[in-house]
Structures are given as C-alpha cells and as structure tokens.
Amino acid sequence: MMIENKQLICNKMLELFQATMYFSDLVSLTYVYNWDDERKCHINEEFPATEYVVATFNNGHKKYANVSIDSGYAMIKDVLKQIA
C-alpha cells in the first residue's frame, strides 16, 4: 500500500493554484497532522480536525480546510472546496 506525502501534494497544489487569477495571492498551503487533543484545529465546533491544511494569503489571512481521513485525491477536492 502506498503512503501519500500530503505536504508534497500541497506543494504541487500551491503551484497550480498560484497560476490562477483567483489564487494569485496564495502564499502557502501547509498540511498539519495532529492527533494531540490539545492542538486540534476546531474548524467547526462539532468536529475538531486532526488533519487540516492551512492556506495563507499575501495579506496574512488564513483559511483552514479539514482533510481528516482523506486520501490524496479527496484532500485535493476538499482543499479547493473549503478555501475557495
């Protein structure tokens, strides 16, 4: 079974997204894997994410995409849907 490098996928997505007008101000996509209850990202109150992607823009604004339990393909779809 292949283990996907989700940060590598984020790096490739960043390059692709930055080529568009809509995401031309996107600075970084950072994959975070965190099973520590103290540091979970609470994207919504009902479901704290244990895996998420932080999208950082030129103005410092950040958006978060919940990618918990995602395959690489599902992560790509979720990031695009949640940060757009």
C-alpha positions in Angstrom: 0.0 0.0 0.0 1.3 3.4 -1.0 1.6 6.1 1.7 0.9 9.5 0.2 3.0 12.5 1.0 0.3 15.1 1.7 2.7 18.0 2.1 4.1 17.2 -1.3 0.5 17.2 -2.7 0.0 20.6 -1.0 3.2 21.9 -2.6 2.0 20.8 -6.1 -1.5 22.3 -5.4 0.1 25.6 -4.4 2.0 25.9 -7.6 -1.1 25.1 -9.6 -3.4 27.4 -7.6 -1.0 30.3 -7.9 -1.2 30.1 -11.7 -4.8 31.2 -11.5 -6.1 34.7 -11.0 -8.4 33.6 -8.2 -5.5 32.3 -6.0 -2.7 34.5 -7.3 -2.3 35.9 -3.7 -1.9 32.5 -2.1 1.4 32.2 -0.3 1.4 28.7 1.2 -0.5 25.5 1.8 0.6 23.7 4.9 -0.5 20.2 5.8 -0.9 19.6 9.5 -1.3 16.1 11.0 -2.2 16.4 14.7 -3.7 13.7 16.9 -2.9 15.7 20.1 -6.2 16.7 21.6 -4.7 20.0 22.9 -3.7 21.2 19.4 -6.6 20.2 17.2 -7.9 22.8 14.8 -11.5 23.5 15.5 -12.7 24.3 12.0 -16.2 23.9 13.4 -17.4 23.2 16.9 -18.8 19.8 16.2 -15.8 18.3 14.6 -12.3 19.2 15.6 -9.9 18.3 12.7 -7.0 16.1 13.3 -5.7 16.7 9.8 -6.1 20.0 8.1 -4.5 22.3 5.5 -3.7 25.9 6.3 -3.9 28.3 3.3 -2.0 31.5 3.9 -2.6 34.6 1.7 -0.4 37.7 1.0 -2.3 39.8 3.5 -1.8 37.3 6.3 -5.3 35.9 6.2 -5.6 32.2 6.7 -8.2 29.7 5.7 -8.4 26.1 7.0 -9.5 23.0 5.2 -10.5 19.9 7.1 -8.8 16.9 5.4 -9.2 14.4 8.2 -9.1 10.8 6.9 -8.7 11.9 3.3 -6.9 10.2 0.6 -4.6 12.4 -1.5 -7.3 12.8 -4.2 -10.0 13.6 -1.6 -7.7 16.1 0.0 -7.3 18.0 -3.3 -11.1 18.2 -3.7 -11.6 19.3 -0.1 -8.9 21.9 -0.1 -10.3 23.5 -3.2 -13.9 23.4 -2.0 -13.1 24.8 1.5 -10.7 27.6 0.7 -12.4 29.0 -2.4 
